[in-house]
Amino acid sequence: MHSSIFLAQLIGWYLFLTSLSWLINQAHYKKVFSDFLGNQSLLTFAGAVGIIFGLLIVLVHNKWVSDWPILVTIIGWLTLLQGAFRLLFPEGAIRFTKNLQAKLGPSLLCWIWLLIGLYLIWVGHTCASC
């Protein structure tokens, strides 16, 4: 359970802070994100980093349980798959990201990640004493 708590806190704080920064500075991050999608080197680097962090989470925490730790596992797998997709199919990753943003909008995605982050922070800190 210690790895679940640690990863919930780590991922929760990361999601919360990055989503909050996007919501506060939307114009800045829209430009950053546009630049990111246009930079093949950066996209490849992000894919490699995604694979590393996804593998770290999956190898340490591959817990398919019917409780909150499954959220950490799912995020690990999504991170791993996103990284692999960016490396294996860079043009497809760019198209998918642009389509997702066009349909859902960056703000909605940020609110979803912010809420997931808050939930993980909450369970990570309340279960730390379990």
C-alpha positions in Angstrom: 0.0 0.0 0.0 3.0 2.3 0.5 3.7 2.6 -3.2 0.0 3.3 -3.9 0.0 6.2 -1.4 3.3 7.6 -2.6 2.3 7.5 -6.2 -1.2 8.9 -5.5 0.4 11.8 -3.8 3.0 12.3 -6.5 0.7 12.0 -9.4 -2.1 13.9 -7.7 0.1 16.9 -6.9 1.6 16.8 -10.5 -1.9 16.7 -12.1 -3.2 19.4 -9.8 -0.4 21.9 -10.2 0.1 21.4 -14.0 -3.7 21.7 -14.6 -4.0 24.7 -12.4 -1.1 26.4 -14.1 -2.8 25.8 -17.5 -6.1 27.2 -16.3 -4.5 30.3 -14.8 -2.2 30.9 -17.9 -4.2 29.6 -20.8 -2.8 31.9 -23.5 0.7 31.1 -22.5 0.2 27.3 -22.5 -1.8 27.3 -25.7 1.3 28.8 -27.4 3.6 26.3 -25.6 1.4 23.4 -26.6 1.3 24.6 -30.3 5.1 24.9 -30.3 5.4 21.4 -28.7 3.2 19.8 -31.4 5.3 21.5 -34.1 8.7 20.4 -32.7 9.5 16.8 -33.7 12.5 16.6 -31.4 10.5 17.6 -28.4 7.7 15.3 -29.3 10.2 12.4 -29.5 11.7 13.3 -26.2 8.3 13.5 -24.6 7.5 10.1 -26.0 10.7 8.6 -24.4 10.0 10.3 -21.1 6.4 9.0 -21.2 7.6 5.5 -21.7 10.1 5.8 -18.8 7.6 7.2 -16.3 4.8 4.9 -17.6 7.1 1.9 -17.1 8.2 3.0 -13.7 4.6 3.3 -12.5 3.4 0.0 -14.2 6.4 -2.0 -12.9 6.1 -0.7 -9.4 2.3 -0.5 -9.2 0.4 -2.8 -11.6 -2.5 -3.3 -9.1 -5.8 -4.2 -10.7 -8.1 -3.9 -7.7 -11.6 -2.6 -7.2 -10.5 0.4 -5.2 -8.7 3.8 -5.7 -5.2 2.3 -6.4 -6.5 1.2 -9.8 -6.5 4.8 -10.8 -2.8 5.0 -10.3 -2.3 1.8 -12.4 -4.5 3.2 -15.2 -2.6 6.5 -15.3 0.6 4.5 -15.5 -0.6 2.5 -18.4 -2.0 5.6 -20.2 1.4 7.3 -19.7 3.2 4.3 -21.1 0.8 4.0 -24.1 0.9 7.7 -24.8 4.7 7.6 -24.8 4.8 4.6 -27.1 2.2 6.2 -29.4 4.3 9.4 -29.7 7.4 7.4 -30.7 5.8 4.8 -32.9 3.2 7.1 -34.7 4.3 10.7 -34.2 2.0 12.1 -36.9 -0.9 10.1 -35.6 -0.2 11.4 -32.1 -0.2 15.0 -33.4 -3.5 14.4 -35.2 -5.1 12.7 -32.2 -4.1 15.4 -29.9 -5.4 18.2 -32.1 -8.7 16.3 -32.6 -9.1 15.7 -28.9 -8.4 19.4 -28.2 -10.9 20.5 -30.9 -13.6 18.3 -29.5 -13.2 18.6 -25.8 -11.1 21.8 -25.5 -8.0 22.2 -23.4 -9.9 23.7 -20.5 -12.3 20.8 -20.1 -9.3 18.4 -20.1 -7.5 20.5 -17.5 -10.6 20.5 -15.2 -10.8 16.7 -15.5 -7.1 16.2 -14.7 -7.3 18.8 -11.9 -10.2 16.9 -10.3 -8.4 13.5 -10.7 -5.3 15.2 -9.1 -7.4 16.5 -6.2 -8.9 13.1 -5.6 -5.5 11.4 -5.7 -4.1 14.0 -3.3 -7.0 13.4 -1.0 -6.8 9.6 -1.0 -3.0 9.7 -0.8 -3.1 11.9 2.3 -6.1 10.4 4.1 -4.9 6.8 3.5 -1.3 7.7 4.6 -2.5 7.0 8.1 -4.3 3.8 7.2 
